[in-house]
Amino acid sequence: MVSDDSKKSINKLFLHDKPFMLLKVINDSSSPVYAASISKKIDCSYAYIVRLIKVMHNKGIVEFEGNSHKKIINLTPKGKKILKLLSEID
């Protein structure tokens, strides 16, 4: 069961459009996705995207592959489930 604090934290994360757009960009891309390419596609600063990705990684929503300089970002099964639920709302 998910704790109340965790629910509040996840809800706070998705009260804005950019986190949803970030998930969509990762999911819909046919090529590897990097923080820099996400920031360009959704018109956000690179620093904001990196912070958002770190939060999502800590919550098990995204995962990384690659080296420390250039990380490919993928959705976890949890991230895919969240995107599906948010897409149904939209």
C-alpha positions in Angstrom: 0.0 0.0 0.0 1.2 3.5 -0.8 1.7 5.9 2.1 -0.2 9.2 2.3 3.0 11.1 2.0 4.0 9.2 -1.1 0.6 9.9 -2.7 0.8 13.6 -1.9 4.3 13.7 -3.4 3.2 12.0 -6.6 0.1 14.2 -6.9 2.3 17.3 -6.5 4.6 16.1 -9.2 1.8 15.8 -11.8 -0.1 19.0 -11.1 1.9 20.6 -13.9 1.9 19.9 -17.7 5.6 19.5 -18.1 6.0 16.2 -16.1 3.2 14.6 -18.2 4.8 15.9 -21.4 8.2 14.5 -20.3 6.6 11.1 -19.9 5.0 11.3 -23.3 8.2 12.3 -25.0 10.1 9.4 -23.5 7.3 7.0 -24.3 6.7 8.2 -27.9 10.3 8.4 -29.0 11.6 5.9 -31.5 15.2 6.8 -30.7 17.2 7.1 -27.4 16.0 10.0 -25.2 18.3 12.3 -23.4 17.6 15.2 -21.0 18.8 17.7 -23.6 16.4 16.4 -26.2 13.5 16.5 -23.8 14.2 20.1 -22.8 14.1 21.1 -26.5 11.0 19.2 -27.3 8.9 20.5 -24.4 10.5 24.0 -24.3 11.9 23.8 -20.8 15.3 24.6 -19.3 17.8 21.7 -19.2 18.2 22.3 -15.4 14.5 21.9 -14.8 14.3 18.7 -16.8 17.3 17.2 -15.0 15.7 18.0 -11.6 12.4 16.6 -12.7 14.1 13.4 -14.0 15.9 13.0 -10.7 12.7 13.2 -8.8 11.0 10.7 -11.2 14.0 8.4 -10.9 13.9 8.5 -7.1 10.2 7.5 -7.3 10.8 4.6 -9.7 9.1 6.3 -12.6 12.1 6.5 -15.0 15.4 4.6 -15.2 18.8 5.4 -16.8 21.1 3.4 -19.0 24.5 4.5 -20.3 27.4 6.3 -18.8 27.4 9.2 -16.3 27.8 11.8 -19.1 25.1 10.8 -21.4 22.2 8.9 -19.9 19.4 7.4 -21.9 16.1 7.8 -20.1 13.4 5.1 -20.2 10.1 4.7 -18.4 9.8 1.9 -15.9 6.7 -0.2 -15.7 5.4 2.2 -13.0 6.1 5.2 -15.3 4.2 3.5 -18.1 1.3 2.9 -15.8 1.2 6.5 -14.6 1.4 7.7 -18.2 -1.5 5.5 -19.2 -3.7 6.7 -16.3 -2.9 10.4 -17.0 -3.6 9.9 -20.7 -7.0 8.5 -19.8 -7.7 11.7 -17.9 -6.5 13.9 -20.7 
